[in-house]
Amino acid sequence: MEDLRSEKNKVRREFRKAKRDDVSLDTLQLLARQFHRLIRLHSKQKQFNSKQSSKLSMSTANRQFLRNFWKFSKNLSDGDRDEISPQFSSDEAFDFFSSTYSTMPTPPNFLLQSLNQLTSDKEAFDLRPFSAQEIWLKIKLSRNTSAPSPLDGISYLVLKKCPSLLPGLINLFNCCWLSCSVPSLWKTGIVRLVPKNSAQNNPKDPSKF
């Protein structure tokens, strides 16, 4: 790339010098053809390098996505823009989004369909504890690239590579099943507010997120 640029600049200087020295027309045409040939080669080389760089960037992005989905998503959503942080309290956010989503219209037949499913006696509900085969099958069929919880960061790949964790999982799931309760941490969610374009003008308004 640098050699082509240097050669192109050299021919350009020779062409300008030849024009000043009033050399023959054949010499000027020869230098002009050389210069245009070098321009085309240089342009093709730039396009090739750009494609290679694009492929490399895509490959790097894929690796970053598989390595840490949450960090990749954050970088992707942030982009090159300035970070816009909400300037309202968590209580204000809770009140706004609770009222927003609680007033969403419910399909008219949704409640009746749910009741029909609950009162159906065609098939008995299986109340038996979970078996090791059931849990291991679910783990084995899970995708390695599925995003882990940001609270613990444990992916399915860890569970697949460490079968010694299976007895602990069986005891944990069966305790939850028999006691009809789950750990409070399982009820915890992480909400990340993504700003709209209008949030820059009014970051105190929850509706801008």
Secondary structure, 3 states (H helix, E strand, C coil): CHHHHHHHHHHHHHHHHHHHCCCCHHHHHHHHHHHHHHHHHHHHHHHHHHHHHHHHHHHHHHHHHHHCHHHHHHHHHHCCCCCCCCCCCHHHHHHHHHHHHHCCCCCCCHHHHHHHHHCCCCCCCCCCCCCHHHHHHHHHHCCCCCCCCCCCCCCHHHHHHCHHHHHHHHHHHHHHHHHCCCCHHHHCCCCCCCCCHHHHCCCCCHHHC
